[in-house]
Amino acid sequence: MTSLSYQPRSGTFSPAPADSSVHDVDTAAREALAAAPAVEATAPAARAGWLAAVADALDSANGRLVEIADEETALGVNRLRSELERAAESLRFYGEVAAEGSWLDATIDERNGARPDLRRANRSLGPVAMFGASNFPFGFGVLGHDTGSALAAGCPVVVKAHPAHPRLSAALADVAARALHRQGAPTGTFALVFGYAAGAGLVTHPAIAAVAFTGSESGGLALWRLAATRERHIPVYAEMGTVNAVVVTPAAAKVRAEEIAAGFVASFTLGMGQFCTKPGLLLVPSGSGLTARVGSALQRATPDGWMLTSGIADAYSEGVRRLLDAGATIVAVTPERTTGWAAAPAVLAVGPELLRVDSPLLAEVFGPVALIAEYRSDAELHAVLDALPGSVATGVQIAPDGDEHVAALVQRLSRKAGRVVVDGWPTGVAVTWAQHHGGPWPATTDPTATSVGSAALSRFVRPVAYQDVPDYALPPALQQANPWRLTRRVNGGRSA
Amino acid sequence: MTSLSYQPRSGTFSPAPADSSVHDVDTAAREALAAAPAVEATAPAARAGWLAAVADALDSANGRLVEIADEETALGVNRLRSELERAAESLRFYGEVAAEGSWLDATIDERNGARPDLRRANRSLGPVAMFGASNFPFGFGVLGHDTGSALAAGCPVVVKAHPAHPRLSAALADVAARALHRQGAPTGTFALVFGYAAGAGLVTHPAIAAVAFTGSESGGLALWRLAATRERHIPVYAEMGTVNAVVVTPAAAKVRAEEIAAGFVASFTLGMGQFCTKPGLLLVPSGSGLTARVGSALQRATPDGWMLTSGIADAYSEGVRRLLDAGATIVAVTPERTTGWAAAPAVLAVGPELLRVDSPLLAEVFGPVALIAEYRSDAELHAVLDALPGSVATGVQIAPDGDEHVAALVQRLSRKAGRVVVDGWPTGVAVTWAQHHGGPWPATTDPTATSVGSAALSRFVRPVAYQDVPDYALPPALQQANPWRLTRRVNGGRSA
């Protein structure tokens, strides 16, 4: 199949790497399976070295990679340069998390009377099939959070290139393959395949032990359903786009209206709204004047940029139309570009009584559109919050000196989301130990999983208990001498 | 629908609680949902008090409960008495784990330059639908590991009674409901429903947030598939029966043959082989004489008992027939009882070349039958181990002074199992911090999940990250004053 690399600014195209054959996919999966024991047996600190080497190589290649990425995504060189720097930092972070070793959850209960010696540690699941997102070609791309955390957790990775940036994918894979090879990582530790059929072939390949995906709900659920047809079922971690609601309290609206309006517009139009953490719904007090202020803020901001693919541009227009058909009305809209894959940023108003379970108004529209609803009472606000589907993030804007209802509101919001932000906007996702980037269905296919932060490794391991196994036959994490110097739980208590 | 309580010793029956109506199921699920915030908000140490009160009530009612259990299961009063004592102990253990608080995984990254304050802790998923097993009416019954760990993790539980012990289920639920009420647990914390339709109604009820199941592969997969039809997908943790292989090394066979033969027979016939951890396949060195010794050991042991239900007794006969049809031959068989739901314990021999992927010889037959295969080389042994499906447990019998290949063998066995036992038998499952009772598909529907041990709580929680949330609005686990005195990870390091 002939493959093409498109430029969103013009809609023009150039040749891209050809789709992988069935044989290529099978080879990649088999080589990953063959490499799995050696990748797992490599000490986590050594795998941290692999990841650091890849990160260094990305830094060295920053200029060249950003150039290709900007051609294929039109996200702009400044944004892409810093995204790539952060992606390299994230790889180092996952290496540090691997070396620290808490993800192994090493737990030892020594023999006690008739009770046997029991020791448990996590082991690596095996080859991971990775599907990156269109909107973060570095952060959630070929060498993004999923690949970094899977390698950190001792799993080989086979990436399916995103069709929105095939040339960049090939360049990233080349950088990674060279760096891993120089580090002595086994053949099969990392591979890249191209094409829709290759993706389906990976998900159903017997050698694949887990699937990681970031992208649309339709794409994630399609992979999830495909994986469910396997003879041997495997975990599928899909992180999907959601409507992320932000509540403005009456006290906040009184004193911070202008700042909130500007912040909301900046957040939902960032990268032309192509963020899974985009705040898609602002719930404001009725009569606060915030709806008009947000409209003015959008007119002043005149956000500018392109959509990532022609499909996304088309889906955006259709999505806005669907919102209008469902009862939303236009507050403000800015002019659409006349070149390339364009979209017109817009703010729509909607009555809170329309925001009910299964309403099309509560389905994500990917791109620079957001809804504002004015609530007239706490009861009306709570009814909307209870109707929201699960989301990746949510937030509340409060008064500077605290609001009496904030604790209850945070608690209510946390029932439906993976992250609750106060006085900020959900679009920024810090890469730290405490981060959680996930959430209840349909934000993800597994509410316990995160694709960012230290806990991202946990998706790619499973525990094994060893009963009365002699020390010389135990994995290093559980040996008496503790060669990896882990903090372990011994007989119920922590010990270094 | 008229419901009946059967006695395995005679096949006779008496009336049992009627099947729950659609209305009953809906009420139970809604009350559980209404109770969920209060159950979660109860301090874990207070929930530990609830569990201890239920445990004390079980101890007080031991005699009466064991009597009913013995009528309905014919497992014998000695076994049942100690199973109930252990079940009470397990509830106390899950309470201690709840109070210790590691399951909350409280993690704090304080503000650092432009990076926001991020705090993450697990929160309770919500109402859990619990399906117990026939073979452990206490340990995996109405108040077994799943109920104990779900309540410990702050989730209300709605139990679907197992049809093999409806009167016992009602009695256990009554004990629990009274104890929980005395402790001040909210209405809806715990409920019991009866009947097949009630179970299906629970799994598809919008209020249910997770499903826990212990039992057969067919039962577990049916619930898993049913749950996959839900609009909002939820986790289904099914722990299912597997063939649990045990390897005897040549060195072990030389010096410990008699002990191994006797131990194997005792383990696979324990409780008439009605254990999900039954060692269903012994892999012995060719020419070691172990096959004949196991046959003699079975003849000497003459295990005696009943099957739990007429369905299980029928499935056992059919299962043994299937093994024989697939090429197994009889080594020894003991006489079958002539009363009640009987089964004839048997040892069958099979050529290792028949033990291939998808062979019916590698599908569990629930009951007192086991296979022995004689391997002629390491290559032949490894081919069998590689063909094994995932299992809950596995093991190896080694020589007293160590065996050169043990480390590699343990490593190979751990690829396919949740627990590896050396020189013991898998049927005993200690309840400790380090235990793991689960395993790769088809042992469970989630290879990361355990239904026994401290990590059992993790099935019923999900993380939430709080970004820049003021201290007064944070959950207690993340507040600066650390009111629950948790060991937390702060800025990447552990602190008490």
Contacts between the chains, C-beta under 8 A, distances in Angstrom:
chain1	res1	chain2	res2	distance
A	37	B	411	8.0
A	100	B	492	7.7
A	102	B	489	7.7
A	105	B	455	7.7
A	107	B	433	5.4
A	107	B	434	4.3
A	107	B	454	7.7
A	108	B	434	6.0
A	109	B	430	7.7
A	109	B	432	4.3
A	109	B	433	5.6
A	109	B	434	4.3
A	109	B	435	7.8
A	115	B	430	5.0
A	115	B	432	7.0
A	116	B	421	7.9
A	116	B	424	6.2
A	116	B	428	7.7
A	116	B	430	6.3
A	118	B	430	6.0
A	118	B	432	5.5
A	118	B	434	4.2
A	118	B	435	5.8
A	119	B	434	5.6
A	120	B	434	4.3
A	120	B	435	7.1
A	120	B	436	5.1
A	120	B	453	7.7
A	120	B	455	7.8
A	123	B	414	6.5
A	125	B	447	7.1
A	228	B	228	6.4
A	232	B	389	7.8
A	232	B	390	7.7
A	232	B	440	8.0
A	232	B	441	5.1
A	232	B	442	7.5
A	233	B	441	4.8
A	233	B	442	7.9
A	233	B	445	6.7
A	234	B	441	7.2
A	235	B	446	7.1
A	235	B	447	7.1
A	235	B	448	7.5
A	358	B	231	8.0
A	389	B	232	7.7
A	390	B	232	7.7
A	395	B	467	8.0
A	398	B	470	7.8
A	402	B	470	6.4
A	402	B	472	7.1
A	406	B	470	6.8
A	406	B	472	7.5
A	406	B	473	4.7
A	407	B	472	6.0
A	407	B	473	4.2
A	409	B	473	7.8
A	410	B	466	7.2
A	410	B	469	5.7
A	410	B	473	4.5
A	410	B	474	7.7
A	411	B	37	7.9
A	411	B	473	7.9
A	411	B	475	7.6
A	414	B	123	6.5
A	414	B	464	4.8
A	414	B	466	7.6
A	414	B	475	7.9
A	417	B	464	7.1
A	418	B	462	7.9
A	418	B	463	7.2
A	418	B	464	6.3
A	418	B	465	6.7
A	419	B	464	6.8
A	419	B	465	4.2
A	419	B	466	7.5
A	419	B	467	6.1
A	420	B	464	6.6
A	420	B	465	7.5
A	420	B	466	5.4
A	420	B	467	6.9
A	420	B	469	6.3
A	421	B	116	7.9
A	421	B	467	4.3
A	421	B	468	6.6
A	422	B	466	7.8
A	422	B	467	6.8
A	422	B	468	4.9
A	422	B	469	4.8
A	422	B	470	6.6
A	422	B	473	7.2
A	423	B	468	5.9
A	424	B	116	6.1
A	424	B	467	6.1
A	424	B	468	5.6
A	428	B	116	7.7
A	430	B	109	7.7
A	430	B	115	5.0
A	430	B	116	6.3
A	430	B	118	6.0
A	432	B	109	4.3
A	432	B	115	6.9
A	432	B	118	5.5
A	433	B	107	5.3
A	433	B	109	5.6
A	433	B	489	5.9
A	433	B	491	7.7
A	433	B	492	5.2
A	434	B	107	4.2
A	434	B	108	6.0
A	434	B	109	4.3
A	434	B	118	4.2
A	434	B	119	5.6
A	434	B	120	4.2
A	434	B	465	6.2
A	434	B	489	7.8
A	435	B	109	7.8
A	435	B	118	5.8
A	435	B	120	7.0
A	435	B	465	5.8
A	436	B	120	5.1
A	436	B	463	4.5
A	436	B	464	6.4
A	436	B	465	3.8
A	437	B	465	7.9
A	438	B	462	7.9
A	438	B	463	7.4
A	440	B	462	6.9
A	441	B	232	5.1
A	441	B	233	4.8
A	441	B	234	7.1
A	442	B	232	7.5
A	442	B	233	7.8
A	445	B	233	6.7
A	446	B	235	7.1
A	447	B	125	7.0
A	447	B	235	7.1
A	447	B	462	4.1
A	448	B	235	7.5
A	448	B	458	7.5
A	448	B	461	7.3
A	448	B	462	5.1
A	448	B	463	7.0
A	450	B	463	6.6
A	453	B	120	7.7
A	453	B	465	7.8
A	454	B	107	7.7
A	455	B	105	7.7
A	455	B	120	7.8
A	455	B	463	6.7
A	458	B	448	7.5
A	461	B	448	7.3
A	462	B	418	7.9
A	462	B	438	7.9
A	462	B	440	6.9
A	462	B	447	4.1
A	462	B	448	5.1
A	463	B	418	7.2
A	463	B	436	4.5
A	463	B	438	7.5
A	463	B	448	7.0
A	463	B	450	6.6
A	463	B	455	6.7
A	464	B	414	4.8
A	464	B	417	7.1
A	464	B	418	6.4
A	464	B	419	6.9
A	464	B	420	6.6
A	464	B	436	6.4
A	465	B	418	6.7
A	465	B	419	4.2
A	465	B	420	7.5
A	465	B	434	6.2
A	465	B	435	5.8
A	465	B	436	3.8
A	465	B	437	7.9
A	465	B	453	7.8
A	466	B	410	7.2
A	466	B	414	7.6
A	466	B	419	7.5
A	466	B	420	5.4
A	466	B	422	7.9
A	467	B	395	8.0
A	467	B	419	6.1
A	467	B	420	6.9
A	467	B	421	4.3
A	467	B	422	6.8
A	467	B	424	6.1
A	468	B	421	6.6
A	468	B	422	4.9
A	468	B	423	5.9
A	468	B	424	5.6
A	469	B	410	5.8
A	469	B	420	6.3
A	469	B	422	4.8
A	470	B	398	7.9
A	470	B	402	6.4
A	470	B	406	6.8
A	470	B	422	6.6
A	472	B	402	7.1
A	472	B	406	7.6
A	472	B	407	6.0
A	473	B	406	4.7
A	473	B	407	4.2
A	473	B	409	7.8
A	473	B	410	4.5
A	473	B	411	7.9
A	473	B	422	7.2
A	474	B	410	7.7
A	475	B	411	7.7
A	475	B	414	7.9
A	487	B	494	6.3
A	489	B	102	7.7
A	489	B	433	6.0
A	489	B	434	7.8
A	491	B	433	7.7
A	492	B	100	7.7
A	492	B	433	5.2
A	494	B	487	6.3
A	494	B	494	6.9
